[in-house]
Amino acid sequence: MTSLILALLLAVPPAKAESPAASGQLSVRLSDDEVRQRVEALLSNIDTRNLAVRWQALGSRAADQLEPIAQSATEMPSRRIKAVAGLVLAAPDRAAPLATKLLLDETQPVAVRMAALYAVGRTVPPAAAAKSLGKVLRGAREPELRSLAAEAVTASGSSSGCAQVRAQVAREEHDFRPAYGRALAQCKE
């Protein structure tokens, strides 16, 4: 019966966005098992309405479940991506080091690294983000990841971002240079 009630509560979107203080209070009132159940429900849910509010309501307590999922080589990449995204919303301070680690790890699936790239851009201070993103821009094996890193580098506001992107474009094979169009467009004054 309790799980039925919990499922119904999760299915009903909140009437309005909760304030950060209210979100923290909800997380404190939930038991560890309730937090775990909500994390699992959010990871399985395809309904994205009020998703940010629901992750924020769980707060940093959700990170205990999300971090192992995001790092697990046995989890499906789609689930790992959702865990990274949830971590960014629920506990950005804990998402930053994990996202950086995943982004720089060439053994990770490309999709997980792309989610980590997004997370780095949202959670890491600009100077540190530009440094990590620059490493990916110069060294990632996957050209798609390099082009996304180029966009993130230029968006980070790094003073050397456009120079880094232009240098990378010059190193790229001719056929892949058009993928840098959005990054280069951000560099035009």
MODELLER restraints for C-alpha pairs under 7 A, 6 or more apart:
rsr = mdl.restraints
at = mdl.atoms
rsr.add(forms.Gaussian(group=physical.xy_distance, feature=features.Distance(at['CA:13:A'], at['CA:50:A']), mean=6.63, stdev=0.5))
rsr.add(forms.Gaussian(group=physical.xy_distance, feature=features.Distance(at['CA:17:A'], at['CA:53:A']), mean=6.23, stdev=0.5))
rsr.add(forms.Gaussian(group=physical.xy_distance, feature=features.Distance(at['CA:18:A'], at['CA:53:A']), mean=6.77, stdev=0.5))
rsr.add(forms.Gaussian(group=physical.xy_distance, feature=features.Distance(at['CA:23:A'], at['CA:56:A']), mean=6.24, stdev=0.5))
rsr.add(forms.Gaussian(group=physical.xy_distance, feature=features.Distance(at['CA:23:A'], at['CA:57:A']), mean=4.00, stdev=0.5))
rsr.add(forms.Gaussian(group=physical.xy_distance, feature=features.Distance(at['CA:23:A'], at['CA:58:A']), mean=6.90, stdev=0.5))
rsr.add(forms.Gaussian(group=physical.xy_distance, feature=features.Distance(at['CA:24:A'], at['CA:57:A']), mean=6.20, stdev=0.5))
rsr.add(forms.Gaussian(group=physical.xy_distance, feature=features.Distance(at['CA:24:A'], at['CA:59:A']), mean=6.27, stdev=0.5))
rsr.add(forms.Gaussian(group=physical.xy_distance, feature=features.Distance(at['CA:26:A'], at['CA:57:A']), mean=6.18, stdev=0.5))
rsr.add(forms.Gaussian(group=physical.xy_distance, feature=features.Distance(at['CA:27:A'], at['CA:57:A']), mean=6.06, stdev=0.5))
rsr.add(forms.Gaussian(group=physical.xy_distance, feature=features.Distance(at['CA:27:A'], at['CA:58:A']), mean=4.88, stdev=0.5))
rsr.add(forms.Gaussian(group=physical.xy_distance, feature=features.Distance(at['CA:27:A'], at['CA:59:A']), mean=6.25, stdev=0.5))
rsr.add(forms.Gaussian(group=physical.xy_distance, feature=features.Distance(at['CA:35:A'], at['CA:58:A']), mean=6.75, stdev=0.5))
rsr.add(forms.Gaussian(group=physical.xy_distance, feature=features.Distance(at['CA:35:A'], at['CA:62:A']), mean=6.49, stdev=0.5))
rsr.add(forms.Gaussian(group=physical.xy_distance, feature=features.Distance(at['CA:36:A'], at['CA:65:A']), mean=6.78, stdev=0.5))
rsr.add(forms.Gaussian(group=physical.xy_distance, feature=features.Distance(at['CA:39:A'], at['CA:62:A']), mean=6.49, stdev=0.5))
rsr.add(forms.Gaussian(group=physical.xy_distance, feature=features.Distance(at['CA:43:A'], at['CA:79:A']), mean=6.67, stdev=0.5))
rsr.add(forms.Gaussian(group=physical.xy_distance, feature=features.Distance(at['CA:43:A'], at['CA:82:A']), mean=6.09, stdev=0.5))
rsr.add(forms.Gaussian(group=physical.xy_distance, feature=features.Distance(at['CA:43:A'], at['CA:83:A']), mean=6.90, stdev=0.5))
rsr.add(forms.Gaussian(group=physical.xy_distance, feature=features.Distance(at['CA:52:A'], at['CA:89:A']), mean=6.08, stdev=0.5))
rsr.add(forms.Gaussian(group=physical.xy_distance, feature=features.Distance(at['CA:55:A'], at['CA:86:A']), mean=6.05, stdev=0.5))
rsr.add(forms.Gaussian(group=physical.xy_distance, feature=features.Distance(at['CA:55:A'], at['CA:89:A']), mean=5.82, stdev=0.5))
rsr.add(forms.Gaussian(group=physical.xy_distance, feature=features.Distance(at['CA:55:A'], at['CA:90:A']), mean=4.94, stdev=0.5))
rsr.add(forms.Gaussian(group=physical.xy_distance, feature=features.Distance(at['CA:56:A'], at['CA:89:A']), mean=5.68, stdev=0.5))
rsr.add(forms.Gaussian(group=physical.xy_distance, feature=features.Distance(at['CA:56:A'], at['CA:90:A']), mean=4.47, stdev=0.5))
rsr.add(forms.Gaussian(group=physical.xy_distance, feature=features.Distance(at['CA:58:A'], at['CA:90:A']), mean=6.26, stdev=0.5))
rsr.add(forms.Gaussian(group=physical.xy_distance, feature=features.Distance(at['CA:59:A'], at['CA:90:A']), mean=4.48, stdev=0.5))
rsr.add(forms.Gaussian(group=physical.xy_distance, feature=features.Distance(at['CA:59:A'], at['CA:91:A']), mean=5.83, stdev=0.5))
rsr.add(forms.Gaussian(group=physical.xy_distance, feature=features.Distance(at['CA:60:A'], at['CA:90:A']), mean=5.72, stdev=0.5))
rsr.add(forms.Gaussian(group=physical.xy_distance, feature=features.Distance(at['CA:60:A'], at['CA:91:A']), mean=4.68, stdev=0.5))
rsr.add(forms.Gaussian(group=physical.xy_distance, feature=features.Distance(at['CA:62:A'], at['CA:90:A']), mean=6.60, stdev=0.5))
rsr.add(forms.Gaussian(group=physical.xy_distance, feature=features.Distance(at['CA:63:A'], at['CA:87:A']), mean=6.02, stdev=0.5))
rsr.add(forms.Gaussian(group=physical.xy_distance, feature=features.Distance(at['CA:63:A'], at['CA:91:A']), mean=6.31, stdev=0.5))
rsr.add(forms.Gaussian(group=physical.xy_distance, feature=features.Distance(at['CA:66:A'], at['CA:83:A']), mean=5.16, stdev=0.5))
rsr.add(forms.Gaussian(group=physical.xy_distance, feature=features.Distance(at['CA:66:A'], at['CA:87:A']), mean=6.31, stdev=0.5))
rsr.add(forms.Gaussian(group=physical.xy_distance, feature=features.Distance(at['CA:69:A'], at['CA:75:A']), mean=6.63, stdev=0.5))
rsr.add(forms.Gaussian(group=physical.xy_distance, feature=features.Distance(at['CA:69:A'], at['CA:80:A']), mean=5.81, stdev=0.5))
rsr.add(forms.Gaussian(group=physical.xy_distance, feature=features.Distance(at['CA:69:A'], at['CA:83:A']), mean=6.36, stdev=0.5))
rsr.add(forms.Gaussian(group=physical.xy_distance, feature=features.Distance(at['CA:70:A'], at['CA:80:A']), mean=4.38, stdev=0.5))
rsr.add(forms.Gaussian(group=physical.xy_distance, feature=features.Distance(at['CA:70:A'], at['CA:81:A']), mean=6.88, stdev=0.5))
rsr.add(forms.Gaussian(group=physical.xy_distance, feature=features.Distance(at['CA:70:A'], at['CA:83:A']), mean=5.33, stdev=0.5))
rsr.add(forms.Gaussian(group=physical.xy_distance, feature=features.Distance(at['CA:70:A'], at['CA:84:A']), mean=5.75, stdev=0.5))
rsr.add(forms.Gaussian(group=physical.xy_distance, feature=features.Distance(at['CA:77:A'], at['CA:111:A']), mean=6.84, stdev=0.5))
rsr.add(forms.Gaussian(group=physical.xy_distance, feature=features.Distance(at['CA:77:A'], at['CA:112:A']), mean=6.15, stdev=0.5))
rsr.add(forms.Gaussian(group=physical.xy_distance, feature=features.Distance(at['CA:80:A'], at['CA:112:A']), mean=6.70, stdev=0.5))
rsr.add(forms.Gaussian(group=physical.xy_distance, feature=features.Distance(at['CA:81:A'], at['CA:112:A']), mean=5.59, stdev=0.5))
rsr.add(forms.Gaussian(group=physical.xy_distance, feature=features.Distance(at['CA:81:A'], at['CA:115:A']), mean=5.79, stdev=0.5))
rsr.add(forms.Gaussian(group=physical.xy_distance, feature=features.Distance(at['CA:84:A'], at['CA:115:A']), mean=6.73, stdev=0.5))
rsr.add(forms.Gaussian(group=physical.xy_distance, feature=features.Distance(at['CA:84:A'], at['CA:116:A']), mean=6.83, stdev=0.5))
rsr.add(forms.Gaussian(group=physical.xy_distance, feature=features.Distance(at['CA:87:A'], at['CA:95:A']), mean=5.48, stdev=0.5))
rsr.add(forms.Gaussian(group=physical.xy_distance, feature=features.Distance(at['CA:88:A'], at['CA:95:A']), mean=5.36, stdev=0.5))
rsr.add(forms.Gaussian(group=physical.xy_distance, feature=features.Distance(at['CA:88:A'], at['CA:119:A']), mean=6.20, stdev=0.5))
rsr.add(forms.Gaussian(group=physical.xy_distance, feature=features.Distance(at['CA:88:A'], at['CA:123:A']), mean=6.95, stdev=0.5))
rsr.add(forms.Gaussian(group=physical.xy_distance, feature=features.Distance(at['CA:92:A'], at['CA:123:A']), mean=5.67, stdev=0.5))
rsr.add(forms.Gaussian(group=physical.xy_distance, feature=features.Distance(at['CA:93:A'], at['CA:123:A']), mean=6.96, stdev=0.5))
rsr.add(forms.Gaussian(group=physical.xy_distance, feature=features.Distance(at['CA:95:A'], at['CA:123:A']), mean=6.87, stdev=0.5))
rsr.add(forms.Gaussian(group=physical.xy_distance, feature=features.Distance(at['CA:96:A'], at['CA:120:A']), mean=6.00, stdev=0.5))
rsr.add(forms.Gaussian(group=physical.xy_distance, feature=features.Distance(at['CA:96:A'], at['CA:123:A']), mean=5.19, stdev=0.5))
rsr.add(forms.Gaussian(group=physical.xy_distance, feature=features.Distance(at['CA:96:A'], at['CA:124:A']), mean=5.38, stdev=0.5))
rsr.add(forms.Gaussian(group=physical.xy_distance, feature=features.Distance(at['CA:99:A'], at['CA:116:A']), mean=4.61, stdev=0.5))
rsr.add(forms.Gaussian(group=physical.xy_distance, feature=features.Distance(at['CA:99:A'], at['CA:119:A']), mean=5.93, stdev=0.5))
rsr.add(forms.Gaussian(group=physical.xy_distance, feature=features.Distance(at['CA:99:A'], at['CA:120:A']), mean=5.75, stdev=0.5))
rsr.add(forms.Gaussian(group=physical.xy_distance, feature=features.Distance(at['CA:100:A'], at['CA:116:A']), mean=6.79, stdev=0.5))
rsr.add(forms.Gaussian(group=physical.xy_distance, feature=features.Distance(at['CA:100:A'], at['CA:120:A']), mean=6.07, stdev=0.5))
rsr.add(forms.Gaussian(group=physical.xy_distance, feature=features.Distance(at['CA:102:A'], at['CA:108:A']), mean=6.78, stdev=0.5))
rsr.add(forms.Gaussian(group=physical.xy_distance, feature=features.Distance(at['CA:102:A'], at['CA:113:A']), mean=5.98, stdev=0.5))
rsr.add(forms.Gaussian(group=physical.xy_distance, feature=features.Distance(at['CA:102:A'], at['CA:116:A']), mean=6.07, stdev=0.5))
rsr.add(forms.Gaussian(group=physical.xy_distance, feature=features.Distance(at['CA:103:A'], at['CA:113:A']), mean=4.75, stdev=0.5))
rsr.add(forms.Gaussian(group=physical.xy_distance, feature=features.Distance(at['CA:103:A'], at['CA:116:A']), mean=5.22, stdev=0.5))
rsr.add(forms.Gaussian(group=physical.xy_distance, feature=features.Distance(at['CA:103:A'], at['CA:117:A']), mean=5.85, stdev=0.5))
rsr.add(forms.Gaussian(group=physical.xy_distance, feature=features.Distance(at['CA:104:A'], at['CA:136:A']), mean=6.73, stdev=0.5))
rsr.add(forms.Gaussian(group=physical.xy_distance, feature=features.Distance(at['CA:114:A'], at['CA:145:A']), mean=6.62, stdev=0.5))
rsr.add(forms.Gaussian(group=physical.xy_distance, feature=features.Distance(at['CA:120:A'], at['CA:129:A']), mean=6.12, stdev=0.5))
rsr.add(forms.Gaussian(group=physical.xy_distance, feature=features.Distance(at['CA:121:A'], at['CA:129:A']), mean=6.31, stdev=0.5))
rsr.add(forms.Gaussian(group=physical.xy_distance, feature=features.Distance(at['CA:121:A'], at['CA:152:A']), mean=6.74, stdev=0.5))
rsr.add(forms.Gaussian(group=physical.xy_distance, feature=features.Distance(at['CA:126:A'], at['CA:156:A']), mean=5.80, stdev=0.5))
rsr.add(forms.Gaussian(group=physical.xy_distance, feature=features.Distance(at['CA:127:A'], at['CA:158:A']), mean=6.88, stdev=0.5))
rsr.add(forms.Gaussian(group=physical.xy_distance, feature=features.Distance(at['CA:130:A'], at['CA:153:A']), mean=5.65, stdev=0.5))
rsr.add(forms.Gaussian(group=physical.xy_distance, feature=features.Distance(at['CA:130:A'], at['CA:156:A']), mean=6.33, stdev=0.5))
rsr.add(forms.Gaussian(group=physical.xy_distance, feature=features.Distance(at['CA:130:A'], at['CA:158:A']), mean=6.24, stdev=0.5))
rsr.add(forms.Gaussian(group=physical.xy_distance, feature=features.Distance(at['CA:133:A'], at['CA:149:A']), mean=5.60, stdev=0.5))
rsr.add(forms.Gaussian(group=physical.xy_distance, feature=features.Distance(at['CA:133:A'], at['CA:153:A']), mean=6.04, stdev=0.5))
rsr.add(forms.Gaussian(group=physical.xy_distance, feature=features.Distance(at['CA:134:A'], at['CA:153:A']), mean=6.73, stdev=0.5))
rsr.add(forms.Gaussian(group=physical.xy_distance, feature=features.Distance(at['CA:136:A'], at['CA:146:A']), mean=6.16, stdev=0.5))
rsr.add(forms.Gaussian(group=physical.xy_distance, feature=features.Distance(at['CA:136:A'], at['CA:149:A']), mean=6.35, stdev=0.5))
rsr.add(forms.Gaussian(group=physical.xy_distance, feature=features.Distance(at['CA:137:A'], at['CA:146:A']), mean=4.53, stdev=0.5))
rsr.add(forms.Gaussian(group=physical.xy_distance, feature=features.Distance(at['CA:137:A'], at['CA:149:A']), mean=5.26, stdev=0.5))
rsr.add(forms.Gaussian(group=physical.xy_distance, feature=features.Distance(at['CA:137:A'], at['CA:150:A']), mean=5.94, stdev=0.5))
rsr.add(forms.Gaussian(group=physical.xy_distance, feature=features.Distance(at['CA:138:A'], at['CA:168:A']), mean=6.52, stdev=0.5))
rsr.add(forms.Gaussian(group=physical.xy_distance, feature=features.Distance(at['CA:140:A'], at['CA:146:A']), mean=5.96, stdev=0.5))
rsr.add(forms.Gaussian(group=physical.xy_distance, feature=features.Distance(at['CA:147:A'], at['CA:179:A']), mean=6.11, stdev=0.5))
rsr.add(forms.Gaussian(group=physical.xy_distance, feature=features.Distance(at['CA:147:A'], at['CA:180:A']), mean=5.57, stdev=0.5))
rsr.add(forms.Gaussian(group=physical.xy_distance, feature=features.Distance(at['CA:150:A'], at['CA:165:A']), mean=5.67, stdev=0.5))
rsr.add(forms.Gaussian(group=physical.xy_distance, feature=features.Distance(at['CA:150:A'], at['CA:183:A']), mean=5.75, stdev=0.5))
rsr.add(forms.Gaussian(group=physical.xy_distance, feature=features.Distance(at['CA:151:A'], at['CA:182:A']), mean=6.68, stdev=0.5))
rsr.add(forms.Gaussian(group=physical.xy_distance, feature=features.Distance(at['CA:151:A'], at['CA:183:A']), mean=4.39, stdev=0.5))
rsr.add(forms.Gaussian(group=physical.xy_distance, feature=features.Distance(at['CA:153:A'], at['CA:161:A']), mean=5.37, stdev=0.5))
rsr.add(forms.Gaussian(group=physical.xy_distance, feature=features.Distance(at['CA:154:A'], at['CA:161:A']), mean=5.03, stdev=0.5))
rsr.add(forms.Gaussian(group=physical.xy_distance, feature=features.Distance(at['CA:154:A'], at['CA:162:A']), mean=5.90, stdev=0.5))
rsr.add(forms.Gaussian(group=physical.xy_distance, feature=features.Distance(at['CA:154:A'], at['CA:183:A']), mean=6.24, stdev=0.5))
rsr.add(forms.Gaussian(group=physical.xy_distance, feature=features.Distance(at['CA:154:A'], at['CA:186:A']), mean=6.54, stdev=0.5))
rsr.add(forms.Gaussian(group=physical.xy_distance, feature=features.Distance(at['CA:154:A'], at['CA:187:A']), mean=6.90, stdev=0.5))
rsr.add(forms.Gaussian(group=physical.xy_distance, feature=features.Distance(at['CA:162:A'], at['CA:187:A']), mean=5.66, stdev=0.5))
rsr.add(forms.Gaussian(group=physical.xy_distance, feature=features.Distance(at['CA:169:A'], at['CA:177:A']), mean=5.90, stdev=0.5))
